[in-house]
Amino acid sequence: ELLILDEPTGGLDPLMQQIFNEMMLEVQQQGRTVFLSSHILSEVQAICDRVGILRNGELKAVETVTNLTHANFRWVTVRLHEKVTPAQFASVAGVSEVSAVEGGLKLRLSGDFDPLLRALNPYYVENMEVAEPSLEEIFLTYYGNGRLVQNQPAFEPVKEVVR
């Protein structure tokens, strides 16, 4: 009835990871419970309905994967034809953690793209890459230094453990 798996896909090739995910979905459809420890967001999203957050060995919260992965930020790397400095974009609404990278900037964007796109308007954009935050970054957003980060939705605390 219960499977407990710790980083089960570590070292598996992509085909075997897919087969593993299919097996876990079959187990789920049978009504069985799987406890899965993983730092791979795509794996968690593919297999899990809910995520438990452990901190210092204690279960601190349980959240649905859907709610957890709706972090309101993403990493944006912009490659520009012209040379720009991080300071030029530091005051754009929703932009933080701006740093220079080869040929452009890397930044954290919260909220809508529109303010960033408007700020980029005078420049020739060669390429733009958008990356979702890692599972670890999402957790740190919610639990930075042991405290909830301001302006981020809080997880509902665990009130009861079902046995």
Secondary structure, DSSP 8 states (H G I E B T S, - for coil): -EEEEESTTTT--HHHHHHHHHHHHHHHHTT-EEEEE-S-HHHHHHH-SEEEEEETTEEEEEEEHHHHT--SEEEEEEEESS---GGGTTTSTTEEEEEEETTEEEEEEES-SHHHHHHHTTS-EEEEEEE---HHHHHHHHHGGGS--TTS----B------
